[in-house]
Amino acid sequence: MITRDSRNFHAWGYRRFVVAKLESHELQGKSMAETEFTYTTNAIERNLSNFSAWHNRSQLIPRLLDERCADDKMHAAFFDKELNNVREALDVGPEDQSLWNYHSFLISHLVDHRGRQTIVPALTLPERTAYLRREVDEIKDLLEDYPNIKWIYMGLLECSLGLERLGYEVDRSSSGFHGSETWLLKVRALDPMRTGRWIDMERDMKRVEVRRGTSM
């Protein structure tokens, strides 16, 4: 079924079910995390828009790193490779939501790292900030060729808010390093049907600003 429709969510769900059975103790199975991760790589190489493959990949990562007995250096190298891969894909397909979803998944491991298992648990606060600053610069470069793709602005907003949540003070004006207020206006214009979502995002920005002000 996946061969016929490589992005079929139900087919991928059934594959996960079958793999779990094959790995089970009752069948004396062994972990298939490595082979399944390779399977997602091959599926993505055939079709970068394969949302289900990207999703399956994200689910496999914690097990994969655990089974590799990865140390902090290996965790960081793995994260760098994944981030570079999806960024290269975004360079040729910035309109692809599945790529931005995986990018968002990786960014969440930089920002929402407390109280959860993350890909890069040993990163310091300055290192997390440096990653996010670099992502803002990389994503901003996409605007030169693709000024009217909403996902780019959403990626910029996510990284900018991530920086603020980590305590980094940003300039929200259009002339500043980030200009998140301008990006929010742009994404609202590009996708007016999701007004409620943009209102929620504006509230998030205000909440972060208030928390930052009270902590100073």
N, C-alpha and C positions, 0 to 999 in steps of 0.2 A: 504493500500500500504506500509506503514512504517513497519507493522507487517511482511510483506513478504520480504521487503528489507529495513532494519532499517537504512541504510546509504544513501538512495536515496535522493539526494539533492533537486530534484524537488518536491518530496513528502513532505519534510520538508518545502519547500517554500510555498506549497499549504496549509499546516497546519497553517503556520503563517498568511496566507491570511484569512482562515476561522476563526481563533481565533480573528483577528482584527475585522472581521464582527460581531462576537458574543459580542465583547466588545464595539461595537459602540453605540453612543447615540441613533441612530434611532431604535435600538433594546433594548434600555434601559439596556445595558449590563454593567457588572462589570468587573474589571480587573481580568485577569486570569494569571497574572505574577507568582504568587506563585505556582499554579497548573502546569503551563507549566515548571517552573524551576524544580519541582519535577519530571515531565515527563522526562526531560533531564537526571536527576540523575539516574532514573530507566533504561533508554536506555543505558547510559554509563556503568552502573553496569553489564548489559547483554553483552555489547561489548565495550571494551575500545577503539577500533579503529573506533568508530562511529564519524567521522569528523563532520557530520551534527549536531549531538547532542551537541558536544562541541561548535560548532559555534552558535547554537541557544542559548545555555547557556550564551555565552559571550554577546549576544544581549539583554538578559533579565536582566542582572545584574544591570544596572543603574536604571531601573524602580523598580526592586525588593528592592533595598536599599532605594530608595526614598519613596516607599509606606510603608516600615517598619519604616519610620522616623528615620533612623539609625543615631546615633551620631558618633563621631570620633572613640570611642572605639569599637562600633559595626562594623564600616567600617574595622578597623584593624583586628578584629577577623574573619570577613568574608574573608578577603584577605588571612589571615594565613591558614584558612581551605582549601580554594581553591588551594593555592600553595602547601600545604602538600598533598592534594589529588592527584594532577597531578604528584608530585614528587614520591609518592608511586607507581603510575602507571608506571612512567618511570623506576623505579627500576626493574620491571618485563617485560617491553616492550620498551626498549630504541631505538628500530628500528622503532617505530611507529610515523610517521610524524604528525598524528592528535594530539598526546599528546604534541609534541614539538610546534605545532602551538598554542595550548592553553597556554602552558608555556610562549611562546613569547608574547602572548596577556597580560598575567599578568605582565611580566617584563616591558612591555611598560608603564604600569601604575606607575612604579617606576621611569622610565627615562624621558618619554615624558609627564610630568605632568603639564606643564605650559600652560595656555590658553585652557584647555579642562577639561571635567568632568572625574574624576578618581575615582577608588575604594578607594584609600587611600589619600585623599587630604591633610590631616593634618600631614602627616609624615614629619619630619625634614630631612634636607640633610644628617646628620650623620646616621639617621635611614634608609634612602634609600640606602646609601652606605653599611651599615651593611647587609641589605638584599642581595644585589648583591654579596658581598664578600662571604656570606654563600652559595649562589647559585653556585658560582664558585667552592667552596670546595665540595659541594654535587655532582655536575656534574663530577668533576674530579675523584671522587671515582668510577664512572661508567666505566672509562677507564681501570681499573684493570681487569674487566671481559669482556669488549666490546671495544677493542682497534681499531676496524675497522668499526665503525658505524659513518657515516659522521654527523648525526644529533647531536651527542654529541659534536663534535668540533664546530659545528655551534652555539650550545647553549652556549658554553664557549666563543666564539667570541662575541656573542651578549651581554653577561653579562659584559665581559671585556670592550667592547666599551661603554657600558652603564656607567660603573664606570668612564671612562675617560670623558664622556660627563658631568658627574656630578662634574667633577673637581678633581677626585681622580687620583693620579699619580701612574701608574702601570709600572712594569718592563716587557717589551715585549720579553725579551730574554728567551730562553728555561730554563735557570736556575732560572728565577725569579718567583714571585708568580703566574703570569699568563702565560707568554710564548705564547702570541697571535700570534706572527710571526710563531712559530712552528706549532700551530694549523691550521693556514691558509695554510701552506705548506701541512699539512696532509690532509685537506679537499679537496685541489686541486688534490691531488693524488688519493683520494677515488672517486672523481666525476669530472673527466677531461672534461666531456661533457658540463659542465656549467662554462667554463673558463671565459666568460664575467661577470658572477655574482661574481666570486672571484676577478676579476680585480676591479669591482666596490667596493667590500668590502675593498680591499687594499687601494683604493682611499679614502674611508671613514676613514680608520685608519690614513692615512696621513693628512687628513683635520682636524681630531680631534687633532692630534699631533701639527699641526701648530697653531690652535686656543689656545691650552694649552700653547704653547711657547710664543705667543703674549700677553697672559693675565698675564704672570708671571712678 
